C-alpha cells in the first residue's frame, strides 16, 4: 500500500538507509516493547545459550557441532561425516534448500527476524547495550549531533570497547565451531608462537564481527544477505508476512479528541509513525512488503500499543498475507506449500535412510603401484595390496582381512592392524594364490574387512598373474 504522501512508488527504487547522494542514513531505532518483542528476545536468548554451550557438549567423545573445513572433519549432533559421505551431504543440502523455500513461501522472513544470528546479536545484545550507554532514540540522535565533548568521548569509547569485547568473545566461539573446542583450548593456553595462524584468524574474525555490529548493522540484511534478495522471487500473495491493513488504516489522519473516525471516513491509522520509529531497518511498513523488512514484529508491538491507548482495535499491523488483507479472508494452506512439504518429507526420509544405513567402516583396496606379481616358493603367486580403511565408529577396530572369493590366502605385513576411532588407517598385505587356480592373467577377487568376526565392509580387487 502506497503512502498517501508519495506520488509514486519511488520508495521502491532506493534504500531507506541511503539518501539520494549515496550517503549513509543512520537508523536510530526506538526501543520496542510488547508481547512479540519479549517472545523474540526470549527466543534469541535461548538460541544464544545453545550457541555458547554447543562447543562444550560432546556425544561419544565428539563435539556436538564441528565444521573443520581444513581437516575435512564435519560433526553434526555427535556424528562425524567424512568426504566419503558426500551423498548424505548432497541430500541434506537439497533438503535444506527446499525447507528454506517452503518456509519462505509460507511464512516469509520469520527466520530473519526471529532466528538469524545477525538479528539476534544485533537486536538482543548490541542494540540493548547501545540503549544502556547512549539512551533511547532521541538521546542517541542528540549525542550523534553533539560536539566531541567529554561526555560523548566517554560514551563512544565505552560503547565501542564493549562492542569489541563481545565481538572478540563471539569470534572465539565461532572458531570453536571450526577448529574444535579442544584445539581452541590448546591455542589459548600454549605459547602464542605455536599458534600464529589461529590467533591471526581470531583477530580477523573479531574485527569482522565488530565492524558488522558497530557500523554495517542493518546493511548486512539489505545489501549483503542473499536471502533477502531471494524473497522477491519466493513470496506470493498468500505468503504470511508483516502487513499493514490498509482497508482499516486508510485514510490516515491524526487523532482528534472525541471524534468518530468511521463517520468522518478516517481510517484507524492515526499517522503517529511509531511503526517507523521502532523499525531496525528504517522502513515504513505501511508502504507494503519491502526488501528491507526482516519480519521482526517491532512495528506490530508499537502499533498495538497505540491502538490500545486510543481505544482502537489492535492488529492494524499484523502477520498476514496480501490476499488475507485484500480479500479479508483467513489464512489457509496453499497447494504450492503442500507440494513443497511432500518433496521435503521425501528428501528427509531419504536422508534419514542413508544416515541410518551408513556403513560405519569403508575400505578401498589398491594394488601397490609399479609391481605386477611375485613368484613364491611352492608355486604360489603373490600380489601386494594396500587397503585404506575409514573407521567412522567411536571405538578402535582390530581388523582382519579375508579373501571372500576363496581362491587364495591373505598374509598381512607387520603386526595385527588396529584402526583408531574416527580415523583413516592403512593396512598392507599379500594375497597369495596357487598358480593352478589362475585361469587368466587378471582375476577378480573379493576382499572382506572383518573385526571380531563381523564383516564390516567388502570391496573388489584385481589379482595379476602370469599369462596363460
N, C-alpha and C positions, 0 to 999 in steps of 0.2 A: 504494500500500500504506500502510495507516494505521500510525502509530507505536503501539507497544503501550502507551505511557504516555498516549495520547489516548483518551478515551471516545467521541469523535465526530469528525466532520470539521470541527470548529470552526476548525482552522488555515486552512481554505479561505475563511473569512469575514473574514480580516484579512491585512494585510501584515506580514511578519516585522519590517520596519523601523519599525513604528508600534505603540506599546503601546495598551492599552485606553482610555487618556485622550487619545489622539491625539498623544502626544509622540514625537518622532523618536528611534528607537533606532539609534545609530551602529554601523556594521559595521566591526569590526577584523579584517579577513580575514588569515589566516595566509599567509605567503609560500609559494606552492605550488612544488613541484619534481617533475619527472618527464618522461617522453618526450613526452606530449601537450602539456604546458606549454611545453617547449622548441620543439616544432614550431609552436605557436601564436605564440610570441614571434618566431620567425624569419619567419613569415607576416606578422605585424604590422610588423616592421622593413622587409620588402620593400615592403609597401603604403605605409609612410611615406616610403620612398625615392621611390616613384612620386609621392606627394602633393607632396613638396617639390621635385621636379625637373620635373614636368609643365608648370608655368607658363613654364619657360625652354626647353622643347622646341618647335621650330617646324617645320612642314611646309608647304612652298611659301609661306613668309612668314606663315603663320597659326599662332597658338598652338595647342598640341595640344588643350587643352580650355578653352573660354571660354563663360560663361553671363552675358552682359551684358544683363540684362532692361531696363535703362534705355534703351539704344540698340537694343534688339531684335536683338542680334547673338549668334548661337549657333554655336560651332565645336566639332565633335566629331571628334577624331583628324585635325585639319587641314582638315576640310571644313566650310565655312561654310553655315549654314542661314538662310534668310530667312523672313519671315512667309508668303511665297508657297509655302513648303514645308510648310505646315501638315498636309497629308495624310501626309507622311513622319513628322512628329512624332506625329500621332494613332496611326498604325500602330505606331510604335516604343513609345509609351506602353502600348498594349494588349499588345504582345508582352512588355514588361517586367512588367506586372501578371500575365500568365499565367505567366511564368517564376517570379515570386515565389510564386504559388500552387502551381505544380508542385514547386518546390524545397522549400517548407514542408511540403506533403503528404507528400513522400518522405523528406526529411532533417531536418524540424523546424527549429529555430532555430540551425543551424550558422552562418548569416550573422551572427547576433547575437554569437556567442562568438568567431568567427574573423576576420571581415572588417568589422564595423561600426566606423566611426571613433570612436564613443563608447567602445566596448570597447577598441579598440587604444590610443588615447591614455590612457585611464584605467588599464588594466592593464599596458601595456608601458612607459609613460612616467611618469605621475603617481604611481601606486602604488609604482613602483620607487624614485622619489625619496623617497617617504614612508618606505619601508623603510630607505633610506640615512640619512635625517635623524632619524627618530623611533624606528627599530628595528622588530623584529617585533611580532607581535600583543600579547604580554604587556607589552612595553615601551611600546607605544602606549597600552594601557589604563591603565598606571601613570601615564604622562605626562598623560593626559587627566584623571585624578582628582587629580593633584598640584596644590598651590597655585601661584600665579603667582610663582615664584622666577626667578632669573637664567637658570638652565638652560632652563626652559620658555619664557620670553620669547625667548631666543636662538633656540631651535629653531622656535618658531612664526613669528618674523619671517623666519628663513632659509627655511623651507619655503614660506610664502605669498609671499615675494619671488620665489623660483624659480618657483613656480606661475604668478604673474602674468607673469613674463618669458616663460615658454613659451607662455602664453595669448596674449600680445602677438605673438609670432612666428607662432603658428597663425593669428591674425586677419589678419595681413598677407598670408599666403599665401592665406587664404580670399578676401581682397579681390582678389588677382591673378586668381582664377578668375572674378570678377565684372566687374572693370574692365579686366583685361589687365595683363600684366607691364610693358609699355612705359608705359602710363598710370600705373601704380603707381610706376615709377622716376621719372617726371617729378614726381609728387606729393611724394615724399620728398626730392628733390634741389632743388626750387624753393622759393620763399618760401611759408611756411605760409598767408599771407594769400590766396594764389591757389587754395588747395585746402581751404578750411574744411569743406565738406560731406564730402569724402573723409576728412579727418583726424577729423571727428566720427564717421563710420562706423567708423573704425579703433578709436577709443576705446570705442565702444559694443560692438563685437564682442569686443574684448579683455576687457571686463568680463563679458560673457555667458559666454565660454569659461572665464574664471577662476571665475565663480560655479558653473558646471556641474561643473568638475573638482575644485574645492576644497570644495564644500558639497553640491550637489544630487546628484552622483555616480550611484549605482545607482537613485535615484528617477526618473531620466530613462527607464530601461528599464521600470520598474514602473508609473509614473504617466503619463508624457507620451507615450512612443512608441506609436503606434497599431498597429505591427506585433506587439508583444507581446500586445495585446488581441485581435488577429485570430487568433492561434494557436489559441484555444479553438474557433474555427469551422473552421479548416483542418486541424487534427490529427485523426487517427483511430487505430484500434487497430493499424494497420500502418505508422504513421509512425515512423521511426527517431529516437529522442530519447535523452537520457541517462537510463538506467533503473536502478533497484535491483532485483536479482534476489531477490525475497522468497522464492522457493522454496528458494534456497540459504541466504538470510540468516536466516530465522526458524526457531526462536525466538532472539531476540538474548539474549546473555549475556556477561559479562566472561570473559576467557580465564583458565583455571586451568592451572597447570603440570602437564604430564603427562596431561591428560585427553583422552579420545577423544570429541569432541563429537558424532559421529554416533551413538555408543552411548547417550549420555545425552540424545539428542534436542535438542541445541543446534544452532543454525544457525551459518553461517560468520561472521555479523556479531558482532564482539566488543563492539559498542556503545562504540567509542572516540571517536566524534563528530569524527573528523578530517575527514570529508566536510563537516561543518557548519562546522568551523573555517576551512577554506580557501575557502568559498563567498563570492564577492564580493557576493552579494545576501542572504546570511544565512539561506538556507533549509536545510531538512533534506530531501535528495533521497530519503530512504527513505519519505517520505510520498507519493511518486509525482510525476507531472507537475504542475508548478505554474506559475502565471503568471510568477513572478519568475525562473525558470530560463532562463538565456541560453545553455545548452549550451557552456559554456567549457571543460569537461572537467577542471577543477581537482579535483573530487571523485573522478574516476576515478584520477588520479595518486596522490592521497592514500590512497585505499582500496587500490590495488595495492601501494603500499609497505608498508602494514600487513599485507596478505595475505602478501607475501614474507617479512616479518620473522617472522611467526607460523607459517610453513610451510603456509599455505593457498593454494588456487589463486586467482590473480588473476582479475579480471573480475566480481567481485561487483556492482560498479557499472560499467556499460559502455554503449556505444551499442547500443541495441536497441529494438524496438517492444514495445508492450504484448502483442501477440499472440505474439511470439517468447518473451517471458518466461512468459506463461501456458501456452502450448501446447508450449514447449520445442522450437520448430521454427526452422530457419534463415530468414533474410530472403529474400524474393522480390519481384520487380517486380509491382505490382498493376495491375489493369485501369484504375483511375482514373488512376494515374500515366501509364500508356501513352496514354490518351486525351488527357491534358494535353500530353504530349510531341508527339503528332501535331498538335494545334492550334498549339502553339508553333512547330513546324517550318514549318507553313503560313504563319504570321504572319511569321516570319523570312525565308521565301522571298519573300513579297510585299514586305516591307520592302527586301530586297536588290534586287529587280527595280526598284522605284520609285527606289531610290537610284542604281542604275546608269543607268537611263533618264532620270534627271532632266535637264531642259533647262537647259544652262548659262546661257542668256540668256532672260529673259522680258520681253515687251513689252506695253504697254497703250496703245492709241490712243484719244484723245478729241478730239472737235471742240471748238474754242475756244468757251467759253460766251458767249452774248449776240450771236453773229454767225451769220447764215444763209449767204449766199453773196455773192460779188462778181463783177461782170461785168468781164472784162479785154478789152484790145484784141484784135482779131481774132476776137471772138465766143466767146471761151473763158469758162467759168465756173470759179471757184476756191472752194475751202473751206480754211479754216485749221485745222490739226490740231497737237496736241502728242502726242508719243509718249514715255512714260516707260519706260526700259529698265533692267532689273536685270542687272548684269554679275556673275555668280557665279564667274567664272573668276579665275585668279591672274595675268592679264595684261591690259593695256589693249586695248580693242577699237575700231578705227576703223569707223564704221558707214556703211552705205549703205541708203537707204530706196527701195523699189521698189513700184510698183502691179502686183500679181500678176494683176489682172483684165484688164489690157491696155486699159483704157478711157481712161486719162489718163496724165499725167506728174507727177513729183514735183519740187518746187523747194524746196530746203532754205534756210531763213533763217539767214544767218550763215556761219561757217566750217564746214569738213567736221567733223562731230561725232566725238568720241572719248570713249568711256565708260571711266573709270578702273576698274581691277580692284577687285572686291569692293565695288562702289558702285552707287548709283542715279543715273542721268542722265536728262536731258530734251532732246528734240530737237523743234524747231518747224519745220513745213514746210507749203507749199501743195500741194494736189492740184488740178491743172487738167484740165478736160475740155472737149471741143468740145460746143457746145450741141446739135448734131445727134445726138450719141450718147446724149443723155439721153432716155429714154422715159417717165420719171415724175419727180415732184418728189423722190423718195428712191430712191437707187441703192446697193445693197450692193456694197462693193469689198473686195478682199483686199490687205492691206499686208504686204509681206515685209521682214524685217530681215536684212541681209547684212553680212558682214565678210570682206574678202579674197576675194570671190566665192563664199563659202559661206553658204548660208542658215542663220540661227541660230534664227529664230522667224517665225511667220506669224500675223497676227491680223486680225479683221474690223472694218470701219468703215462708217459711213453717209455717203454724199455727198448733200448737199441742193442742189437746183437749182430753177429757176422752174417754176411749174405749167404743165402741158401742156394 
